[in-house]
Amino acid sequence: MFEFALRLAEVMKLQNPLFESHVMFGGSVAEGTKVGNCDEFDIVFDLVRMREIVEMSDVNAANMVGFVNLKARHAEEFEKNCLAHLLDENGFLKRSDVSNQFHKYIQNALNDATTWKGTRFFTFRGHTNQRGECFNIGQLELVWYGSYLKRMDVSVDIAPIIRFRDWIPRNWTYENRLVSETTAKSIGCYLMMKDVKRFIDENDETVPRNRENLLFKVSISQVEHATMRFAPRCAKNGYRIAKSIQLLCPHLLFDFEQSLKLSTEKVRTCEQKGATDTLLALFEASEFVTSYVLKTGLFFELERRGLVTKFSADYTEPSKWNNAILKSDVFDQTMPSKDEVNESVLCALSIYTRIQALVVERKHVPEFFLAQMEATKVPGNSDEFVLVMSGFLKCIIHFLQNFEIPDDVWK
C-alpha cells in the first residue's frame, strides 16, 4: 500500500511540481491500534513544495480559534505553474480549490498505467465527482488479489495537508503534562483541507461566506498519533477493546429533535409503526462515541495517572515514521497473558468512565490538546446531550464492570 501511495505522489509531482508531497501513514495503522483486517489505511500527502511559498496568517477573531489563513509569498510561482486560480485577489490560498486540484491530479495518477505496474491491485472505485473534484478527504476503494488471500477490498483515506513544524496554535493546552510543549511544537501541525462550514455559527457575521474558503483548520493529529504509538502496551490494548465494543453496541433509537434538541440534517432516519408525524433517528455507537472520542478519553486518563511521554519529535520525520511502521507488526498477534488482558479491560473501563465524567461535568467531550474545541461530532452543552450520552455510556460501563473471560480461553 505504501509503495502504491509513493507512486501516486511521484506521478502527481510530474503533473505539477507545486504538488510535490511527502507521503506518511496516519490513522490506526500508524498508531498501532488497528482492529480487524488489514483493509483500511489513512495516507497523508504533505504538500511540501507549496509550503515553501506560502506563509501562515493567524485568524484573530476570538471565536475562530483553531483556524489560519495562508498567503502566497511568491505568487509568481503559482502563475508560472498555471495555478494562479488557487489564490484570491489578495494572494490568499483558497482551501477547496487546492483540495480539488490535488484530487484531480490523484485521479489522473490513478488513470496512469505506470501507477499500477507490479502491484497486486486490480482496480479501484473513484473517490471524486465526475470532474475529479473532492471537497474533503478523498476515499479510494481498491481491489487487491494475492496468492493466499484471493481477493480483498482495501479502503484508503487520502488527506492532502500542509504541515508547519516548530509551531503550535494559540489554543494549545499548555497545562497538559502528557506531551511537552517543546515536543509538540517541534512536531508541528497539519493544516487540513476539510470543509469548515460546520464549525462556523450560522448567525455569526465574523466570517463572510465568501471568506470561509480561505480558512484552514489546524490539526495536531501527528502529535496525537505519536502519543498513541508510544503509549504503554496495556493502554493501547485497552483502547482497542474500547473500539471493539462499538461493534457490539445496538443502535440507539430516539426522537432526534425532541430528545437531543438537534437538527435532523444528515442523520439517517427510519420509519416505525405508530410514529406518525414523529421523526425517529438511528444513531450508531460509532457515530455517538467515535474512535477519536475514545482516544481523547484515553489521553485524559493517562494524564490522570501521571504519565509523561518521552518520545522525540525526530521520530515523526517522514522517513523514520514510515520505516518504523513498515518494520513493525501492525496487528501484533502475540497472545497477551491473562493479567495483561485483565489490565487492558480495566483500561478500557477507565476510558469510558473518564468520558462519562467529562460529559456530566462539562456537558461535552473537549479535545485534550486544544482548548475551546469539542471532540464529539454531535455538539454538546445541553441537558439533553448529557441525558442521552450518559445513558449510553452507563450501559457500556456496566458491561465492562461485569466482563469476565472464561478460564477455558487460557488452557
Helices and strands as residue ranges (DSSP letters): H 2-15, G 17-19, E 22-26, H 27-31, E 40-46, H 48-52, E 54-58, G 62-64, E 67-72, H 75-80, G 84-86, H 95-110, H 113-116, E 121-125, E 138-144, E 152-164, H 181-187, E 189-192, G 197-199, G 212-214, E 216-219, H 221-229, H 233-248, E 252-255, H 256-260, E 269-270, E 280-283, H 285-288, H 291-304, G 313-316, H 318-327, H 338-362, H 383-401, G 407-410
